[in-house]
Every structure is written in C-alpha cells, then in structure tokens.
C-alpha cells in the first residue's frame, strides 16, 4: 500500500467527518481548510452533473453568468473587428485587437495567447477557416454567449468583470471555475457558487424530465472532491441570494 503524503493525510483528517454529502457552506469551509498548506493558489471548481440528454438539441445547457467576485484570474481578451471598432476595443481594455492581421497571426503562428475571443458580426467571416482550431478550445465567438457583438466595449467590460460561460459537456456535466483557494474568502466563493448555481437552475431546458441536478462536487486543482447535497443547496442558495 502506497504511503500517504503529508497533504493526503491532511485531506483525510479534514474529510474524515464528511462521510455524507454536505451543504455549500460546510463544503466551502472544508475546502478552505484543505487548501491551507497548498503550495500555490489553486483554482476552486464545481462540477455539476445534470439530468439531461445532451444528444437532444432541446436539452442543451449553455449560457453565461457574471460572477460577482470575478474569477480571480487575469482574463486576456482578444477582439476581431473592422474599422473603428478595432480602436474602440483597444480603448475599452482589450489585450489584443485587430482584423485580418490578428486572424493571420492565429492561422500562421498558431497564436492563441488569450482566454476570450470577441468578434463583431461583420468580422465573423474572417474566423471561418479557424473554426476547427477555435471550436474545440471553446474560443469561437458565439452570439449566445455575447461574444459576437458590435458593442465590443460592453462585452470586454463584462468579461473582465468576471463573466464566464457554462455549458454541459457530452456527459451532461457543467465544469466551472469559481475562484481561487487562497485569494478568495469563504464568502467570495459562496457568492460566486450561489450565482452560478442559480443561473444553471434557470437554464433548465423545458424538455428535461426527472431530476435536473444529479450530483454536485466542489474541488480545487489538486485538492479533495467534496460532494454537496442538492437538497440542502436549494434552501441555502435561496436564503443566500435573498440577503
């Protein structure tokens, strides 16, 4: 039997009492304790399995939400536009902005040194040939997520403020980063989780039948997975968002 590391023993001590799924407040508290001796500021994540059939177009779950406390990460924004919109993007805080020149850089140099790509509708045709590169990485601009718009200044502002996209993968699981383990307080993580969870509930497809939220886990980059109790969350989140 492999010998446990000090950190693994630390996890075991903290998680020992959590033999059953817990509420979000207890879950966040346990995770913060587990990250006390982390060597770097780990990303806090939530993984929510939904009762949807992703093979059906009317049961897709994909939307955006602005996390009130941000993500704790510096988001690099690139904008593809035409004419004066390029300067508007730069003035609004875009890290990179251009037109054919930026697209050519992506194509010839395989340059993807950004986290979010925004495009104006009249510039989307320029990105057509990059669909196979941008699509799998989740970087292709999409009107549904607000990343295809002429109002580039507002789009940049929202992304920088903590706007994130959430979508169910092929297994019907939504994976979302909601903060940093050391930088964020328990209160900040609770705020972000509550806002995200509420948005996911609101995004429930009308065609989805049965139990919508199957399971929820709170974890971090290298930390333990803490199972949350959906029945406890419904009350906690309602009360939390009401305050």
Buried (B, 14 or more C-beta within 10 A) or exposed (E): EEEEEEBEEBBEEBBEEBEEBBBBBBBBBBBBBBBEEBEEBBBBBBBBBBBBBBEEEEBBBEBBBBBEBBBBBEBBBBBBBBEEBBEBBBEBBBBBBBBEEBBEBBBEEEEBEBBBBBBBEEBBEBBEEBEEBBEEEEBBBBEEBBBBBBBBBEBBBBBBEBBBBBBBEEEBBBBBBBBBBBBBEEEBBBBBBBBBBBBBEEBBBEEBEEEBBBBBBBBBBBBBEBBBBBEBBEEBBEEBEEE
